[in-house]
Amino acid sequence: MDGTVSTPLFARVLGAAFQQLAPQVRALHSIPVRQRWSGQGEVLRGSHWLVAPCAWLARLPPTSSVPVTVEFLVDASGERWNRQFGTARMASRLWQRDGQLFEQLGAVRFRFGLRQEAGQILWRAERVWAFGVLPLPTRWFAQVHCREREHAGRYEFLVDVSMPLIGRLIRYEGWLLPEDAHG
């Protein structure tokens, strides 16, 4: 066996809607084993005093305008995304169970609902756990907005997270291209 996975993780979660994604979005989610994408990103953390400990728990990057690289590693159990915003590292593990997408980001585990709309992927946080076992109130994550799309021939990402009482936790956005496409 060569280590490749026959059906990409996001194709398993999205089903037939995966084929309707924009080409760069579909390409990013069709990596067979390992690939690096790079580009530019903007990160803005909120200012409430609770933002720092929450960001530490989820391993979120600091406010910055920096080069971004993401190494995608795919195996039979899911994907590992090793993100780097400048010198700040943010790694997560993604997998699917019963057609649902899960992501472990630091001490926080998410279950997301995904939908394809006009070639984009829109993410919605459906359940969240601290330390993998302590369920957190779903209403805390009602203002989690995530979008993946293609714009100007590049893959673009946007993650915007606000929470009750503290307001903005983090917003990060930017673009990526496969490293072999920068030539």
LOMAR-546985 format. One record per residue: x, y, z of N, C-alpha, C in turn. Coordinates in Angstrom, 2 decimals, m for minus. Example, Ala and Ser with C-alpha at 12.3 -4.5 7.8 and 13.67 -1.06 7.14 Angstrom:
# residues 2
PT        nX        nY        nZ       caX       caY       caZ        cX        cY        cZ
PT     13.19     m5.69      7.80     12.30     m4.50      7.80     13.20     m3.30      7.80
PT     12.85     m2.25      7.08     13.67     m1.06      7.14     12.90      0.03      7.87
//
This chain:
# residues 183
PT        nX        nY        nZ       caX       caY       caZ        cX        cY        cZ
PT      0.85     m1.19      0.00      0.00      0.00      0.00      0.88      1.24      0.00
PT      0.53      2.24     m0.78      1.39      3.43     m0.93      1.03      4.56      0.04
PT      0.07      4.36      0.94     m0.27      5.38      1.92     m1.34      6.37      1.47
PT     m1.77      6.29      0.22     m2.78      7.24     m0.24     m4.16      6.81      0.25
PT     m5.03      7.76      0.36     m6.41      7.51      0.78     m7.27      7.69     m0.46
PT     m8.13      6.71     m0.74     m8.86      6.72     m2.01     m9.84      7.88     m2.13
PT    m10.57      8.21     m1.07    m11.54      9.31     m1.13    m11.12     10.37     m0.12
PT    m10.90     11.61     m0.58    m10.47     12.66      0.34    m11.46     12.86      1.50
PT    m10.93     13.26      2.65    m11.73     13.48      3.85    m12.93     14.39      3.59
PT    m12.71     15.53      2.95    m13.81     16.48      2.74    m14.81     15.95      1.71
PT    m14.37     15.09      0.79    m15.30     14.46     m0.16    m16.20     13.48      0.59
PT    m15.66     12.80      1.60    m16.47     11.88      2.40    m17.51     12.64      3.21
PT    m17.13     13.82      3.71    m18.06     14.60      4.53    m19.10     15.32      3.66
PT    m18.66     15.93      2.56    m19.57     16.72      1.71    m20.36     15.88      0.71
PT    m19.90     14.68      0.41    m20.58     13.84     m0.57    m20.50     14.45     m1.96
PT    m21.61     14.37     m2.71    m21.65     14.85     m4.09    m21.35     16.34     m4.20
PT    m21.60     17.12     m3.15    m21.35     18.56     m3.18    m19.86     18.88     m3.33
PT    m18.99     17.91     m3.00    m17.54     18.13     m3.14    m17.18     18.48     m4.58
PT    m17.83     17.86     m5.55    m17.52     18.12     m6.96    m17.93     19.52     m7.40
PT    m18.76     20.20     m6.63    m19.20     21.55     m6.97    m18.30     22.63     m6.39
PT    m17.27     22.23     m5.64    m16.35     23.22     m5.07    m15.50     23.86     m6.16
PT    m15.08     25.09     m5.92    m14.17     25.78     m6.84    m12.88     24.97     m6.96
PT    m12.19     25.04     m8.12    m11.01     24.20     m8.36     m9.93     24.27     m7.28
PT     m9.56     25.46     m6.81     m8.50     25.55     m5.79     m8.95     24.97     m4.45
PT    m10.22     25.12     m4.11    m10.74     24.55     m2.86    m10.73     23.03     m2.96
PT    m11.19     22.51     m4.08    m11.18     21.06     m4.29     m9.75     20.51     m4.30
PT     m8.82     21.25     m4.92     m7.42     20.80     m4.97     m6.82     20.73     m3.57
PT     m7.06     21.75     m2.74     m6.50     21.75     m1.39     m7.03     20.56     m0.60
PT     m8.26     20.17     m0.84     m8.87     19.06     m0.10     m8.75     17.73     m0.82
PT     m7.86     17.65     m1.82     m7.63     16.40     m2.55     m6.17     15.96     m2.50
PT     m5.44     16.44     m1.52     m4.02     16.08     m1.39     m3.93     14.60     m1.05
PT     m3.16     13.82     m1.83     m3.14     12.38     m1.60     m2.37     11.95     m0.34
PT     m1.23     12.56     m0.03     m0.43     12.14      1.12      0.13     13.34      1.88
PT      0.85     14.22      1.17      1.51     15.34      1.83      1.75     16.46      0.82
PT      1.48     17.69      1.24      1.76     18.85      0.38      1.81     20.10      1.25
PT      2.61     21.07      0.83      2.69     22.36      1.52      2.07     23.42      0.62
PT      1.26     24.27      1.22      0.69     25.43      0.57      1.20     26.65      1.33
PT      1.40     27.76      0.64      1.88     28.96      1.32      1.25     30.20      0.72
PT      1.29     31.28      1.49      0.70     32.54      1.06      0.87     33.60      2.11
PT     m0.18     34.36      2.34     m0.13     35.50      3.26     m1.37     35.49      4.13
PT     m1.24     35.95      5.37     m2.37     35.97      6.28     m2.38     37.17      7.20
PT     m3.56     37.47      7.71     m3.78     38.53      8.70     m4.46     37.88      9.89
PT     m3.94     38.15     11.08     m4.52     37.61     12.31     m4.86     38.78     13.22
PT     m6.06     38.75     13.78     m6.49     39.78     14.73     m7.13     39.10     15.92
PT     m6.49     39.22     17.07     m7.06     38.69     18.31     m7.89     39.77     18.98
PT     m8.88     39.35     19.75     m9.68     40.29     20.52     m8.88     40.86     21.69
PT     m9.48     41.81     22.41     m8.75     42.50     23.48     m9.23     42.16     24.89
PT    m10.31     41.40     25.03    m10.80     41.03     26.36     m9.74     40.20     27.09
PT     m9.68     40.32     28.41     m8.64     39.61     29.17     m8.75     38.09     29.06
PT     m9.93     37.55     28.74    m10.10     36.10     28.59     m9.59     35.56     27.25
PT     m9.29     36.47     26.31     m8.83     36.01     24.99     m7.50     35.26     25.10
PT     m6.56     35.78     25.85     m5.23     35.14     25.95     m5.31     33.70     26.45
PT     m6.00     33.41     27.57     m6.06     32.00     27.99     m6.83     31.11     27.01
PT     m7.89     31.64     26.41     m8.64     30.85     25.41     m7.76     30.56     24.20
PT     m7.02     31.57     23.74     m6.13     31.39     22.59     m5.02     30.39     22.92
PT     m4.54     30.43     24.15     m3.49     29.49     24.56     m4.03     28.06     24.52
PT     m5.25     27.84     25.03     m5.84     26.51     25.04     m6.00     25.94     23.63
PT     m6.38     26.79     22.68     m6.60     26.33     21.31     m5.35     26.49     20.44
PT     m4.27     27.02     21.01     m3.00     27.23     20.28     m3.18     28.17     19.09
PT     m3.88     29.29     19.31     m4.15     30.25     18.24     m3.01     31.25     18.11
PT     m2.71     31.73     16.90     m1.59     32.65     16.68     m1.90     34.06     17.19
PT     m0.85     34.86     17.41     m1.04     36.24     17.86     m1.44     37.16     16.70
PT     m1.88     38.37     17.04     m2.19     39.38     16.03     m0.95     39.61     15.17
PT     m1.12     39.57     13.86      0.03     39.73     12.96     m0.44     39.80     11.51
PT      0.44     40.29     10.65      0.29     40.22      9.20      1.55     39.53      8.71
PT      1.45     38.27      8.32      2.63     37.43      8.14      2.48     36.45      6.99
PT      3.61     35.91      6.52      3.54     34.78      5.60      2.92     33.59      6.33
PT      2.17     32.78      5.58      1.51     31.60      6.13      1.92     30.39      5.32
PT      2.23     29.30      6.00      2.42     28.02      5.33      1.57     26.99      6.06
PT      1.06     26.05      5.29      0.30     24.94      5.86      0.80     23.66      5.21
PT      1.23     22.74      6.05      1.60     21.42      5.57      0.43     20.50      5.87
PT     m0.07     19.85      4.82     m1.19     18.93      4.94     m0.63     17.51      4.88
PT     m0.93     16.71      5.89     m0.51     15.31      5.94     m1.77     14.46      6.01
PT     m1.91     13.54      5.08     m3.12     12.73      4.96     m2.78     11.27      5.25
PT     m3.61     10.63      6.07     m3.48      9.19      6.28     m4.88      8.59      6.41
PT     m4.95      7.30      6.64     m6.25      6.61      6.67     m7.16      7.11      7.78
PT     m6.61      7.71      8.84     m7.46      8.16      9.94     m7.89      9.62      9.81
PT     m7.35     10.36      8.86     m7.75     11.75      8.67     m6.62     12.62      8.14
PT     m6.60     13.86      8.60     m5.59     14.81      8.12     m4.99     15.56      9.30
PT     m3.74     15.93      9.15     m3.07     16.82     10.09     m2.75     18.08      9.32
PT     m3.13     19.23      9.88     m2.83     20.52      9.29     m1.82     21.21     10.20
PT     m0.59     21.36      9.72      0.46     22.06     10.45      0.57     23.46      9.87
PT     m0.10     24.42     10.53     m0.11     25.80     10.07      1.04     26.57     10.72
PT      1.56     27.52      9.97      2.55     28.42     10.55      2.22     29.84     10.09
PT      1.90     30.70     11.06      1.65     32.12     10.82      2.91     32.85     11.28
PT      3.80     33.21     10.33      5.09     33.76     10.73      5.84     32.70     11.52
PT      6.15     33.00     12.79      6.85     32.01     13.63      5.89     31.24     14.53
PT      4.61     31.61     14.55      3.63     30.93     15.41      3.09     29.68     14.73
PT      3.14     28.58     15.44      2.65     27.31     14.92      1.25     27.01     15.47
PT      0.40     26.45     14.61     m0.94     26.06     15.02     m1.27     24.76     14.28
PT     m1.26     23.67     15.00     m1.50     22.36     14.40     m2.86     21.84     14.82
PT     m3.50     21.10     13.92     m4.76     20.44     14.28     m4.86     19.11     13.55
PT     m5.75     18.29     14.06     m6.02     16.98     13.48     m7.49     16.96     13.09
PT     m7.79     16.54     11.87     m9.17     16.47     11.39     m9.51     15.03     11.01
PT    m10.73     14.63     11.28    m11.21     13.30     10.91    m12.73     13.34     10.77
PT    m13.29     12.28     10.21    m14.74     12.21     10.09    m15.24     10.96     10.79
PT    m16.44     11.10     11.34    m17.12      9.96     11.94    m18.60     10.16     11.66
PT    m19.21      9.15     11.10    m20.64      9.18     10.77    m20.99     10.40      9.92
PT    m20.11     10.73      8.96    m20.37     11.83      8.04    m20.18     13.22      8.63
PT    m19.65     13.31      9.85    m19.41     14.59     10.50    m17.91     14.86     10.56
PT    m17.52     16.14     10.42    m16.11     16.53     10.49    m15.77     16.94     11.91
PT    m14.68     16.38     12.44    m14.17     16.73     13.76    m12.78     17.35     13.60
PT    m12.46     18.28     14.50    m11.12     18.88     14.51    m10.67     19.04     15.94
PT     m9.46     18.57     16.22     m8.82     18.76     17.52     m7.80     19.87     17.34
PT     m7.98     20.97     18.07     m7.12     22.14     17.98     m6.66     22.47     19.40
PT     m5.44     22.09     19.73     m4.99     22.25     21.11     m5.87     21.42     22.02
PT     m6.38     22.03     23.10     m7.23     21.33     24.07     m8.71     21.37     23.69
PT     m9.03     21.86     22.50    m10.42     22.04     22.10    m10.76     21.12     20.92
PT    m11.87     20.41     21.04    m12.35     19.54     19.96    m13.67     20.10     19.45
PT    m13.78     20.18     18.12    m14.97     20.69     17.46    m15.62     19.60     16.63
PT    m16.94     19.66     16.50    m17.66     18.93     15.46    m18.30     20.00     14.60
PT    m17.98     19.96     13.30    m18.47     20.97     12.37    m19.50     20.39     11.42
PT    m20.45     21.23     11.06    m21.34     20.96      9.94    m20.79     21.74      8.76
PT    m20.63     21.09      7.62    m20.10     21.75      6.42    m21.18     21.81      5.36
PT    m21.16     22.89      4.59    m22.04     22.94      3.42    m21.32     23.66      2.29
PT    m21.62     23.22      1.09    m21.09     23.84     m0.12    m22.10     24.88     m0.56
PT    m21.61     26.08     m0.86    m22.48     27.13     m1.38    m21.69     27.94     m2.39
PT    m22.14     27.95     m3.62    m21.49     28.71     m4.70    m20.00     28.41     m4.80
PT    m19.63     27.13     m4.67    m18.23     26.72     m4.81    m17.41     26.88     m3.56
PT    m17.99     27.42     m2.49    m17.29     27.63     m1.22    m17.66     26.53     m0.24
PT    m16.84     26.41      0.82    m17.22     25.58      1.97    m17.50     26.54      3.11
PT    m18.68     26.39      3.70    m19.05     27.16      4.90    m19.09     26.18      6.07
PT    m18.40     26.55      7.14    m18.30     25.70      8.33    m19.21     26.26      9.43
PT    m19.83     25.38     10.20    m20.63     25.78     11.36    m20.24     24.87     12.53
PT    m19.86     25.45     13.65    m19.53     24.66     14.84    m20.83     24.13     15.44
PT    m20.95     22.80     15.51    m22.15     22.18     16.04    m22.00     21.72     17.48
PT    m20.81     21.27     17.84    m20.51     20.83     19.21    m19.06     21.18     19.49
PT    m18.76     21.45     20.76    m17.39     21.79     21.16    m17.13     21.16     22.53
PT    m15.93     20.59     22.68    m15.52     19.99     23.94    m14.16     20.55     24.34
PT    m13.97     20.79     25.63    m12.65     21.12     26.16    m12.01     19.81     26.61
PT    m10.74     19.66     26.31     m9.97     18.48     26.69    m10.59     17.18     26.16
PT    m11.39     17.29     25.10    m11.97     16.12     24.45    m13.16     15.49     25.16
PT    m13.47     15.92     26.39    m14.54     15.25     27.14    m15.54     16.21     27.79
PT    m15.17     17.45     28.04    m16.04     18.40     28.73    m16.83     19.20     27.71
PT    m18.14     18.89     27.53    m18.92     19.63     26.53    m19.07     21.10     26.94
PT    m18.92     21.98     25.96    m19.10     23.41     26.18    m20.44     23.83     25.58
PT    m21.09     24.84     26.12    m22.40     25.25     25.59    m22.32     25.64     24.11
PT    m23.19     25.06     23.32    m23.22     25.32     21.88    m23.42     26.80     21.57
PT    m24.21     27.49     22.38    m24.50     28.91     22.14    m23.23     29.77     22.19
PT    m22.22     29.31     22.92    m20.95     30.05     22.97    m20.30     30.13     21.59
PT    m20.62     29.18     20.72    m19.94     29.07     19.43    m20.85     29.41     18.25
PT    m21.97     30.06     18.53    m22.90     30.45     17.46    m22.28     31.50     16.54
PT    m21.29     32.24     17.02    m20.64     33.28     16.22    m19.29     32.82     15.66
PT    m19.17     31.54     15.37    m17.99     31.00     14.69    m18.31     30.95     13.21
PT    m17.62     31.75     12.41    m17.85     31.79     10.97    m16.56     31.39     10.26
PT    m16.65     30.36      9.45    m15.49     29.88      8.68    m15.91     29.72      7.23
PT    m15.02     30.17      6.34    m15.32     30.08      4.91    m14.04     29.75      4.16
PT    m14.16     28.87      3.19    m13.08     28.57      2.26    m13.62     28.85      0.87
PT    m12.83     29.55      0.05    m13.28     29.84     m1.31    m12.07     30.05     m2.21
PT    m12.37     30.19     m3.49    m11.35     30.57     m4.47    m11.64     32.00     m4.90
PT    m10.60     32.81     m4.94    m10.73     34.20     m5.40     m9.44     34.56     m6.12
PT     m9.56     35.14     m7.29     m8.39     35.56     m8.09     m7.42     34.39     m8.30
PT     m7.97     33.17     m8.46     m7.15     32.00     m8.74     m6.43     31.42     m7.54
PT     m6.72     31.94     m6.33     m6.06     31.45     m5.12     m7.10     30.89     m4.15
PT     m6.66     29.95     m3.34     m7.48     29.46     m2.24     m7.48     30.53     m1.14
PT     m8.66     30.89     m0.64     m8.77     31.87      0.45     m9.48     31.25      1.64
PT     m9.02     31.64      2.84     m9.63     31.17      4.07    m10.02     32.35      4.95
PT    m11.07     32.16      5.72    m11.52     33.15      6.70    m12.07     32.38      7.89
PT    m11.55     32.68      9.08    m12.06     32.14     10.33    m12.29     33.33     11.24
PT    m13.53     33.51     11.68    m13.89     34.65     12.52    m14.68     34.10     13.71
PT    m14.11     34.25     14.91    m14.70     33.67     16.11    m14.97     34.76     17.13
PT    m16.24     34.93     17.46    m16.65     35.82     18.56    m17.42     34.98     19.55
PT    m17.36     35.39     20.83    m18.03     34.63     21.88    m18.80     35.57     22.80
PT    m19.87     35.08     23.43    m20.61     35.91     24.38    m19.67     36.44     25.46
PT    m19.92     37.61     25.90    m19.20     38.31     26.96    m17.81     38.82     26.57
PT    m17.04     38.05     25.78    m15.69     38.51     25.45    m15.60     39.14     24.06
PT    m16.62     38.97     23.23    m16.56     39.52     21.87    m15.61     38.72     21.00
PT    m14.84     39.43     20.18    m13.95     38.72     19.25    m12.89     37.95     20.01
PT    m12.78     36.67     19.67    m11.68     35.85     20.15    m10.54     35.97     19.14
PT    m10.84     35.66     17.88     m9.81     35.74     16.83    m10.48     35.83     15.47
PT     m9.80     36.48     14.57    m10.17     36.48     13.16     m8.87     36.28     12.40
PT     m8.84     35.26     11.55     m7.67     35.12     10.68     m8.15     34.79      9.28
PT     m7.46     35.41      8.34     m7.83     35.24      6.94     m6.61     35.40      6.07
PT     m6.71     34.91      4.85     m5.60     35.03      3.93     m5.79     34.14      2.72
PT     m4.69     33.91      2.04     m4.73     33.10      0.83     m3.55     32.14      0.82
PT     m3.71     31.05      0.05     m2.67     30.04     m0.11     m2.65     29.53     m1.55
PT     m1.48     29.11     m1.96     m1.29     28.38     m3.22     m0.36     27.20     m2.94
PT     m0.49     26.12     m3.72      0.47     25.03     m3.54      1.88     25.56     m3.80
PT      2.86     25.14     m3.00      4.21     25.71     m3.13      4.78     25.55     m4.51
PT      4.44     24.50     m5.22      4.96     24.35     m6.59      4.28     25.27     m7.59
PT      3.24     26.03     m7.16      2.52     26.92     m8.07      2.99     28.38     m7.98
PT      3.96     28.66     m7.08      4.40     30.04     m6.89      5.34     30.51     m8.00
PT      5.97     29.59     m8.71      6.94     29.91     m9.75      6.77     31.15    m10.45
//
